[in-house]
């Protein structure tokens, strides 16, 4: 799971494998495979970095090289 911050400042954890897309307008909206949308205050770069770090931590990164 990766930690993101909702607009109200509360922490929220998302399974990064469920993120289908991200759209910034101006806040970042994560669309999950279920169709649920989560609006967060994190930047796209922060979310991508968190996903990359998560995948490295669980060992998936090595399988993709």
Phi and psi restraints in degrees (value plus and minus 20) as a CYANA .aco file:
   2 UNK   PHI    -136.0   -96.0
   2 UNK   PSI     128.2   168.2
   3 UNK   PHI    -112.1   -72.1
   3 UNK   PSI     110.4   150.4
   4 UNK   PHI    -147.4  -107.4
   4 UNK   PSI     147.4   187.4
   5 UNK   PHI    -139.7   -99.7
   5 UNK   PSI     103.9   143.9
   6 UNK   PHI     -91.5   -51.5
   6 UNK   PSI     146.7   186.7
   7 UNK   PHI     -82.4   -42.4
   7 UNK   PSI     -45.3    -5.3
   8 UNK   PHI    -102.4   -62.4
   8 UNK   PSI     -16.4    23.6
   9 UNK   PHI      70.5   110.5
   9 UNK   PSI     -25.8    14.2
  10 UNK   PHI     -98.7   -58.7
  10 UNK   PSI     122.6   162.6
  11 UNK   PHI     -97.2   -57.2
  11 UNK   PSI     127.5   167.5
  12 UNK   PHI    -164.9  -124.9
  12 UNK   PSI     120.6   160.6
  13 UNK   PHI    -134.7   -94.7
  13 UNK   PSI     114.2   154.2
  14 UNK   PHI    -146.5  -106.5
  14 UNK   PSI     121.2   161.2
  15 UNK   PHI     -94.0   -54.0
  15 UNK   PSI      94.0   134.0
  16 UNK   PHI     -85.0   -45.0
  16 UNK   PSI     -39.6     0.4
  17 UNK   PHI     -92.9   -52.9
  17 UNK   PSI     -32.2     7.8
  18 UNK   PHI    -116.6   -76.6
  18 UNK   PSI     -22.8    17.2
  19 UNK   PHI     -98.1   -58.1
  19 UNK   PSI      99.5   139.5
  20 UNK   PHI    -111.5   -71.5
  20 UNK   PSI     -62.6   -22.6
  21 UNK   PHI    -176.5  -136.5
  21 UNK   PSI     144.7   184.7
  22 UNK   PHI    -151.5  -111.5
  22 UNK   PSI     119.6   159.6
  23 UNK   PHI    -158.4  -118.4
  23 UNK   PSI     112.0   152.0
  24 UNK   PHI    -130.1   -90.1
  24 UNK   PSI     100.2   140.2
  25 UNK   PHI    -180.0  -140.0
  25 UNK   PSI      54.5    94.5
  26 UNK   PHI    -100.0   -60.0
  26 UNK   PSI     -41.3    -1.3
  27 UNK   PHI     -99.0   -59.0
  27 UNK   PSI     138.0   178.0
  28 UNK   PHI    -105.7   -65.7
  28 UNK   PSI     103.7   143.7
  29 UNK   PHI    -128.8   -88.8
  29 UNK   PSI     101.1   141.1
  30 UNK   PHI    -115.7   -75.7
  30 UNK   PSI     107.7   147.7
  31 UNK   PHI    -125.1   -85.1
  31 UNK   PSI     104.0   144.0
  32 UNK   PHI    -112.0   -72.0
  32 UNK   PSI     143.4   183.4
  33 UNK   PHI     -78.5   -38.5
  33 UNK   PSI     -45.9    -5.9
  34 UNK   PHI     -95.6   -55.6
  34 UNK   PSI     -31.5     8.5
  35 UNK   PHI      77.8   117.8
  35 UNK   PSI     -32.4     7.6
  36 UNK   PHI     -86.3   -46.3
  36 UNK   PSI     122.0   162.0
  37 UNK   PHI    -134.5   -94.5
  37 UNK   PSI     117.3   157.3
  38 UNK   PHI    -146.6  -106.6
  38 UNK   PSI     102.4   142.4
  39 UNK   PHI    -116.4   -76.4
  39 UNK   PSI     107.7   147.7
  40 UNK   PHI    -149.0  -109.0
  40 UNK   PSI     141.0   181.0
  41 UNK   PHI    -110.3   -70.3
  41 UNK   PSI     -28.3    11.7
  42 UNK   PHI     -86.4   -46.4
  42 UNK   PSI     134.8   174.8
  43 UNK   PHI    -105.3   -65.3
  43 UNK   PSI     140.5   180.5
  44 UNK   PHI     -76.8   -36.8
  44 UNK   PSI     -59.3   -19.3
  45 UNK   PHI     -83.4   -43.4
  45 UNK   PSI     -60.3   -20.3
  46 UNK   PHI     -84.0   -44.0
  46 UNK   PSI     -63.3   -23.3
  47 UNK   PHI     -85.0   -45.0
  47 UNK   PSI     -65.1   -25.1
  48 UNK   PHI     -80.8   -40.8
  48 UNK   PSI     -64.5   -24.5
  49 UNK   PHI     -81.6   -41.6
  49 UNK   PSI     -59.4   -19.4
  50 UNK   PHI     -85.4   -45.4
  50 UNK   PSI     -59.6   -19.6
  51 UNK   PHI     -85.7   -45.7
  51 UNK   PSI     -64.6   -24.6
  52 UNK   PHI     -81.0   -41.0
  52 UNK   PSI     -66.0   -26.0
  53 UNK   PHI     -83.4   -43.4
  53 UNK   PSI     -61.3   -21.3
  54 UNK   PHI     -80.2   -40.2
  54 UNK   PSI     -66.5   -26.5
  55 UNK   PHI     -85.5   -45.5
  55 UNK   PSI     -55.9   -15.9
  56 UNK   PHI     -84.6   -44.6
  56 UNK   PSI     -63.5   -23.5
  57 UNK   PHI     -82.7   -42.7
  57 UNK   PSI     -56.2   -16.2
  58 UNK   PHI    -112.8   -72.8
  58 UNK   PSI     -21.3    18.7
  59 UNK   PHI      70.4   110.4
  59 UNK   PSI     -14.2    25.8
  60 UNK   PHI     -94.1   -54.1
  60 UNK   PSI     -50.8   -10.8
  61 UNK   PHI     -75.0   -35.0
  61 UNK   PSI     -61.5   -21.5
  62 UNK   PHI     -82.8   -42.8
  62 UNK   PSI     -50.9   -10.9
  63 UNK   PHI     -94.7   -54.7
  63 UNK   PSI     -38.6     1.4
  64 UNK   PHI    -115.4   -75.4
  64 UNK   PSI     -28.1    11.9
